Amino acid sequence: MKLHKNLLIGLHTAFSEALAEDKYADKVLERVLKSNKKWGGRDRSFVSETFYEIIRWKRNYEYFIGKPLDKDSIYEVILAYLLNNKMEFQMYDEFHGISVSKLKDKIKKDFPTKAIKYSIPDWMQTRLEKELPDRWEKEIRALNVKADPILRVNTLKTTKEKLINQLKEDHVEVEAINGYKDALRMTFKKNAFRTQAFQDGLFEMQDASSQKVVEAVDVQPGMKVIDACAGAGGKTLHLAARMENKGSIIALDIFDWKLQELKRRARRAGVHTITTRVIEDTKVIKRLANSADRVLIDAPCSGLGVLRRNPDAKWKLQEEFIERMIHTQKEILQSYSRMVKVDGILVYVTCSILPSENELQVKEFITKNPNFVLLYKENIFPSDSGFDGFFIAKMKKISI
């Protein structure tokens, strides 16, 4: 596709806003697309893909131009992207003064470091090499591939087969994924949120790895389940569907606005077994002590396992933040595990690939809490699954 002048200006606007305001890429892009309503589907796709790919491979393009991506180098980075991908373009005035021949020569050269090659911060390479010495390169390669859109069928309202047929009528092509009971992969890019099926609550967007969490929680209709870090409720709603809207789910979070979003989504999904509680102090946890058949802790983490869909996160993430998260995870595991009753199940989950956030946390918890036994643990690596990176550990409480 040829880069037209209005698309070039739109890309510049998106990067300018992202750099100036340090906003998340998806929000910036959403504003830019809304302000250019005359763009057709191909134009919008081109701008979206170019924007995200430059963010994903930012260190590559900074190496090509020999300087950081900032407000003064946006057009140079865009030109480097066009040359690197052998795209058709005109030498607009905005490209004036940029040497195409020098860029082409630089693009042909090898990258001097693996951090630049894989487009990650230097500290991230060091950390990954230390924690995953035998597999970090193949994981970061997998995390640099754009994520497929994955749907989760709301089995309270429809079946996988019925949803496939209904979406086909809306020109949304999906396919089943072997080994994932409720998951469908979109095979043709289209805004599924505009379909009647979405408005009717027949599906949610949820990565396949995230959907595996409910298998470990192993809920049954009539149980009392606590989703201790519920957020906006993707996994909460999946649990409710597996429980056939029977029993009770208590969704906890420290942010009320996330729980309000969960309530809105629950209404659309036809779920009426969820109650929400904001964690404002330790009293909420104490009142629920030894009461739940199942407790899910989808712990706050680095998010290194979901960089495929959030490529800008790797430029915002700091190693100090990971250390704070590790400390927070320890506290949450110790505190929230008290809500599990004897013979109940505790499931600890992160969307990270770092052992320090995953199996090492569980090992330390089991050592300090011999009344819990580890039943199962799984590292879901992007290079193996083709989906997001997740860690899941299932533990049983055998005594007070």
C-alpha positions as CSV (number, residue, x, y, z in Angstrom):
1,M,0.0,0.0,0.0
2,K,1.2,3.5,-0.8
3,L,1.7,6.0,2.0
4,H,-0.5,9.0,1.2
5,K,0.2,12.5,2.7
6,N,-2.8,12.4,5.1
7,L,-1.8,9.1,6.5
8,L,1.7,10.4,7.1
9,I,0.4,13.3,9.0
10,G,-1.9,11.0,11.0
11,L,1.0,8.8,12.0
12,H,3.0,11.9,13.0
13,T,0.1,13.1,15.1
14,A,-0.2,9.7,16.9
15,F,3.5,9.5,17.7
16,S,3.5,13.2,18.8
17,E,0.7,12.5,21.3
18,A,2.2,9.3,22.5
19,L,5.6,10.9,23.1
20,A,4.3,14.1,24.6
21,E,1.7,12.7,26.9
22,D,3.2,9.3,27.6
23,K,-0.2,7.8,27.0
24,Y,-0.9,4.1,26.2
25,A,-0.7,3.4,22.5
26,D,-4.2,2.1,22.1
27,K,-5.8,5.2,23.6
28,V,-3.7,7.5,21.4
29,L,-4.5,5.5,18.2
30,E,-8.2,5.5,19.1
31,R,-8.3,9.3,19.2
32,V,-6.4,9.7,16.0
33,L,-8.7,7.2,14.1
34,K,-11.8,9.0,15.5
35,S,-10.5,12.4,14.3
36,N,-10.0,11.1,10.7
37,K,-13.4,9.7,9.9
38,K,-12.8,10.0,6.1
39,W,-10.2,7.3,6.2
40,G,-11.3,4.0,4.7
41,G,-10.8,0.5,6.2
42,R,-7.4,0.0,4.4
43,D,-6.2,3.4,5.5
44,R,-7.1,2.8,9.1
45,S,-5.5,-0.7,9.1
46,F,-2.3,0.7,7.6
47,V,-2.0,3.5,10.2
48,S,-2.8,1.1,13.1
49,E,-0.3,-1.5,11.9
50,T,2.4,0.9,11.1
51,F,2.0,2.7,14.5
52,Y,2.2,-0.5,16.5
53,E,5.0,-2.1,14.5
54,I,7.2,1.0,14.9
55,I,6.5,0.9,18.7
56,R,7.2,-2.8,18.8
57,W,10.5,-2.5,16.9
58,K,11.4,1.0,18.2
59,R,15.0,0.1,19.0
60,N,15.6,-1.2,15.5
61,Y,14.4,2.1,14.0
62,E,16.4,4.2,16.5
63,Y,19.5,2.2,15.5
64,F,18.7,2.8,11.8
65,I,18.4,6.6,12.3
66,G,21.2,6.8,14.9
67,K,19.1,8.7,17.5
68,P,16.1,8.2,19.8
69,L,12.5,8.4,18.7
70,D,11.4,11.8,19.8
71,K,9.2,14.7,18.5
72,D,12.0,15.8,16.2
73,S,12.8,12.4,14.6
74,I,9.3,11.0,14.0
75,Y,9.3,11.5,10.2
76,E,12.8,9.9,10.0
77,V,11.6,6.9,11.9
78,I,8.6,6.6,9.6
79,L,10.8,6.8,6.5
80,A,13.1,4.1,8.0
81,Y,10.0,1.9,8.5
82,L,8.9,2.3,4.9
83,L,12.4,1.5,3.6
84,N,12.8,-1.5,5.9
85,N,9.5,-2.9,4.7
86,K,10.1,-2.0,1.1
87,M,6.9,0.1,0.9
88,E,5.9,2.6,-1.8
89,F,6.1,6.3,-0.9
90,Q,6.8,9.7,-2.2
91,M,9.5,12.0,-0.8
92,Y,7.1,14.4,0.8
93,D,8.4,17.7,2.2
94,E,8.3,16.1,5.7
95,F,11.1,13.8,4.5
96,H,13.3,16.7,3.3
97,G,16.9,16.5,4.5
98,I,16.8,12.8,5.3
99,S,19.3,10.7,3.4
100,V,17.6,7.7,1.9
101,S,20.9,6.1,0.9
102,K,22.3,6.3,4.4
103,L,19.2,4.8,5.9
104,K,19.4,1.9,3.4
105,D,23.0,1.3,4.2
106,K,22.2,1.2,8.0
107,I,19.3,-1.2,7.5
108,K,21.6,-3.7,5.7
109,K,23.9,-3.9,8.8
110,D,23.7,-6.3,11.6
111,F,22.5,-5.1,15.0
112,P,25.3,-4.6,17.5
113,T,23.4,-6.1,20.5
114,K,20.7,-8.6,21.1
115,A,18.7,-6.0,23.0
116,I,18.6,-3.8,19.9
117,K,18.0,-6.8,17.6
118,Y,14.9,-7.9,19.7
119,S,13.9,-4.3,20.4
120,I,13.9,-4.4,24.2
121,P,15.5,-2.3,26.9
122,D,19.1,-3.4,28.0
123,W,18.0,-4.1,31.5
124,M,15.2,-6.5,30.2
125,Q,17.8,-8.5,28.2
126,T,19.9,-8.8,31.4
127,R,17.0,-9.9,33.5
128,L,15.7,-12.4,30.9
129,E,19.1,-13.9,30.4
130,K,19.4,-14.4,34.2
131,E,16.0,-15.9,34.8
132,L,15.4,-17.8,31.5
133,P,18.9,-18.5,30.2
134,D,18.0,-21.3,27.9
135,R,14.8,-19.9,26.4
136,W,14.7,-16.1,26.7
137,E,15.5,-15.5,23.0
138,K,12.8,-17.6,21.6
139,E,10.3,-16.2,24.1
140,I,11.1,-12.6,23.2
141,R,10.9,-13.5,19.5
142,A,7.4,-14.9,20.1
143,L,6.4,-11.8,22.1
144,N,7.4,-9.6,19.2
145,V,4.8,-11.2,17.0
146,K,1.4,-9.4,16.8
147,A,-1.3,-11.2,18.8
148,D,-4.3,-12.8,17.1
149,P,-7.7,-11.6,18.3
150,I,-9.2,-14.4,20.4
151,L,-12.9,-14.5,21.5
152,R,-14.4,-16.4,24.4
153,V,-17.8,-17.8,23.8
154,N,-20.3,-16.9,26.5
155,T,-21.8,-20.3,27.0
156,L,-24.6,-18.8,29.2
157,K,-26.2,-17.4,26.0
158,T,-24.9,-19.5,23.0
159,T,-22.7,-22.3,21.8
160,K,-19.5,-22.2,19.9
161,E,-21.2,-23.5,16.7
162,K,-24.1,-21.0,16.9
163,L,-21.7,-18.1,17.5
164,I,-19.5,-19.1,14.5
165,N,-22.5,-19.0,12.2
166,Q,-23.9,-15.7,13.6
167,L,-20.5,-14.0,13.3
168,K,-20.2,-15.3,9.7
169,E,-23.4,-13.4,8.9
170,D,-21.7,-10.2,10.2
171,H,-18.7,-11.0,8.0
172,V,-16.5,-11.9,11.0
173,E,-14.5,-15.1,10.2
174,V,-13.5,-17.2,13.2
175,E,-12.2,-20.7,13.8
176,A,-12.1,-23.1,16.8
177,I,-8.8,-23.7,18.6
178,N,-7.9,-27.2,19.5
179,G,-7.6,-27.7,23.2
180,Y,-9.5,-24.6,24.2
181,K,-13.1,-25.3,25.0
182,D,-14.5,-21.8,24.7
183,A,-12.0,-20.0,22.4
184,L,-12.4,-18.8,18.8
185,R,-9.6,-17.2,16.8
186,M,-10.5,-14.4,14.4
187,T,-9.0,-15.2,11.0
188,F,-10.1,-12.0,9.2
189,K,-9.5,-8.6,10.9
190,K,-12.7,-6.8,11.6
191,N,-14.1,-4.8,14.5
192,A,-16.0,-7.5,16.3
193,F,-17.2,-5.0,19.0
194,R,-19.6,-3.5,16.4
195,T,-21.4,-6.8,15.8
196,Q,-24.9,-7.5,17.2
197,A,-23.4,-10.7,18.8
198,F,-21.1,-8.6,21.0
199,Q,-23.9,-6.2,21.9
200,D,-26.0,-9.2,22.9
201,G,-23.2,-10.5,25.2
202,L,-22.5,-13.6,23.2
203,F,-18.7,-13.3,23.5
204,E,-15.9,-11.4,25.1
205,M,-12.4,-10.8,23.8
206,Q,-10.0,-12.9,25.9
207,D,-6.7,-14.5,25.0
208,A,-6.6,-18.3,24.9
209,S,-4.0,-18.5,27.7
210,S,-6.2,-16.4,29.9
211,Q,-9.0,-18.8,29.2
212,K,-7.0,-21.7,30.5
213,V,-7.2,-20.3,34.0
214,V,-10.7,-21.5,34.6
215,E,-9.6,-25.1,33.9
216,A,-7.3,-24.9,36.9
217,V,-9.8,-23.2,39.2
218,D,-12.2,-26.2,38.3
219,V,-15.4,-24.5,39.5
220,Q,-18.7,-26.3,39.8
221,P,-22.3,-24.9,39.9
222,G,-23.3,-23.9,43.4
223,M,-19.8,-23.1,44.7
224,K,-18.6,-20.0,46.6
225,V,-15.8,-18.5,44.5
226,I,-13.6,-15.5,45.2
227,D,-11.9,-13.7,42.4
228,A,-9.5,-11.8,44.6
229,C,-7.9,-9.5,41.9
230,A,-10.8,-9.3,39.6
231,G,-10.1,-6.1,37.7
232,A,-12.6,-5.5,35.0
233,G,-13.7,-9.1,35.2
234,G,-12.7,-11.1,32.2
235,K,-11.9,-14.2,34.2
236,T,-14.8,-13.5,36.6
237,L,-17.3,-13.7,33.8
238,H,-15.7,-16.9,32.5
239,L,-16.0,-18.5,35.9
240,A,-19.6,-17.5,36.1
241,A,-20.3,-19.1,32.7
242,R,-18.6,-22.4,33.8
243,M,-20.7,-22.3,37.0
244,E,-23.9,-22.0,34.9
245,N,-24.9,-18.9,36.8
246,K,-25.4,-21.0,40.0
247,G,-23.6,-20.3,43.2
248,S,-21.8,-17.1,44.2
249,I,-18.8,-15.2,43.0
250,I,-17.3,-12.4,45.0
251,A,-15.1,-10.1,42.9
252,L,-12.6,-8.1,44.8
253,D,-10.3,-5.3,43.7
254,I,-8.6,-2.2,45.1
255,F,-10.1,-0.1,42.2
256,D,-13.8,0.7,42.3
257,W,-13.8,1.9,38.7
258,K,-12.7,-1.6,37.5
259,L,-15.5,-3.3,39.4
260,Q,-18.0,-0.9,37.9
261,E,-16.8,-1.9,34.5
262,L,-17.2,-5.6,35.6
263,K,-20.8,-4.9,36.6
264,R,-21.5,-3.4,33.2
265,R,-20.0,-6.4,31.4
266,A,-21.9,-8.8,33.7
267,R,-25.2,-7.2,32.7
268,R,-24.4,-7.6,29.0
269,A,-23.3,-11.2,29.6
270,G,-26.4,-12.1,31.5
271,V,-24.5,-13.0,34.7
272,H,-26.3,-12.4,38.0
273,T,-24.2,-14.4,40.5
274,I,-21.4,-11.8,41.0
275,T,-21.1,-9.4,43.9
276,T,-18.3,-6.8,44.0
277,R,-16.4,-5.5,47.0
278,V,-13.6,-2.9,47.0
279,I,-10.6,-3.8,49.1
280,E,-10.1,-0.6,51.2
281,D,-8.5,-2.3,54.2
282,T,-7.8,-5.7,55.6
283,K,-11.3,-6.1,57.1
284,V,-12.7,-7.4,53.8
285,I,-10.3,-10.3,53.7
286,K,-10.8,-11.1,57.4
287,R,-14.5,-11.3,57.0
288,L,-14.1,-13.8,54.2
289,A,-11.5,-16.0,56.0
290,N,-11.9,-19.8,55.6
291,S,-15.1,-19.4,53.5
292,A,-14.4,-20.0,49.8
293,D,-14.4,-23.2,47.9
294,R,-12.1,-21.6,45.3
295,V,-9.9,-18.4,45.5
296,L,-8.4,-17.1,42.3
297,I,-5.4,-14.7,42.7
298,D,-4.7,-13.1,39.3
299,A,-1.8,-11.2,40.8
300,P,-0.5,-7.8,39.6
301,C,2.7,-8.5,37.8
302,S,5.2,-7.2,35.2
303,G,3.0,-8.2,32.3
304,L,6.0,-9.5,30.4
305,G,3.8,-12.3,29.0
306,V,1.4,-10.0,27.2
307,L,3.9,-7.8,25.3
308,R,2.5,-9.1,22.0
309,R,-0.7,-7.1,22.5
310,N,0.9,-4.3,24.6
311,P,4.2,-3.5,22.8
312,D,4.4,0.0,24.3
313,A,4.5,-1.6,27.8
314,K,8.1,-2.7,27.4
315,W,9.2,1.0,27.1
316,K,7.2,2.1,30.2
317,L,8.2,-0.9,32.4
318,Q,11.1,-0.4,34.8
319,E,13.0,-3.1,36.7
320,E,12.2,-1.3,40.0
321,F,8.5,-1.8,39.3
322,I,9.1,-5.6,38.9
323,E,10.8,-5.7,42.3
324,R,7.8,-3.9,43.8
325,M,5.4,-6.3,42.2
326,I,7.4,-9.3,43.6
327,H,7.0,-7.9,47.1
328,T,3.3,-7.2,46.5
329,Q,2.7,-10.7,45.2
330,K,4.2,-12.2,48.3
331,E,1.9,-10.1,50.5
332,I,-1.2,-10.9,48.4
333,L,-0.6,-14.6,48.4
334,Q,-0.1,-14.6,52.2
335,S,-3.1,-12.5,52.9
336,Y,-5.7,-13.6,50.4
337,S,-4.9,-17.3,50.9
338,R,-6.7,-17.0,54.2
339,M,-10.0,-16.9,52.4
340,V,-9.8,-20.5,51.2
341,K,-11.6,-23.0,53.4
342,V,-10.1,-26.4,54.3
343,D,-10.2,-28.7,51.3
344,G,-10.7,-25.6,49.1
345,I,-8.5,-24.7,46.1
346,L,-6.2,-21.6,45.7
347,V,-5.1,-20.7,42.2
348,Y,-2.3,-18.2,41.7
349,V,-1.9,-16.7,38.3
350,T,0.3,-14.1,36.5
351,C,0.7,-13.0,33.0
352,S,4.5,-13.0,33.4
353,I,7.2,-15.4,32.2
354,L,9.7,-14.6,35.0
355,P,10.3,-17.4,37.5
356,S,10.8,-14.7,40.2
357,E,7.1,-13.8,39.8
358,N,5.9,-17.3,39.3
359,E,7.3,-20.7,40.5
360,L,9.6,-19.1,43.0
361,Q,6.7,-17.2,44.6
362,V,4.7,-20.4,44.9
363,K,7.7,-22.3,46.3
364,E,8.3,-19.7,49.0
365,F,4.5,-19.6,49.8
366,I,4.3,-23.4,50.2
367,T,7.4,-23.4,52.4
368,K,5.9,-20.8,54.7
369,N,2.4,-22.4,54.6
370,P,2.6,-26.2,55.0
371,N,-1.2,-26.3,55.3
372,F,-1.2,-25.8,51.5
373,V,0.0,-28.4,49.0
374,L,0.8,-27.8,45.4
375,L,-1.4,-29.9,43.0
376,Y,-0.4,-28.5,39.7
377,K,1.7,-25.7,38.0
378,E,2.1,-24.7,34.4
379,N,4.2,-22.2,32.6
380,I,2.4,-21.2,29.4
381,F,5.2,-19.9,27.2
382,P,4.3,-17.8,24.0
383,S,6.9,-19.7,21.9
384,D,5.1,-23.0,22.7
385,S,1.5,-22.0,22.7
386,G,1.4,-19.1,20.2
387,F,-0.6,-17.2,22.8
388,D,0.1,-14.9,25.8
389,G,2.6,-15.9,28.4
390,F,1.0,-17.1,31.7
391,F,1.8,-18.9,34.8
392,I,-0.8,-21.0,36.7
393,A,-0.4,-22.8,40.1
394,K,-3.1,-24.8,41.8
395,M,-2.9,-25.4,45.5
396,K,-5.1,-27.2,48.1
397,K,-5.6,-26.1,51.6
398,I,-5.4,-29.3,53.8
399,S,-5.8,-27.7,57.2
400,I,-6.3,-24.5,59.2
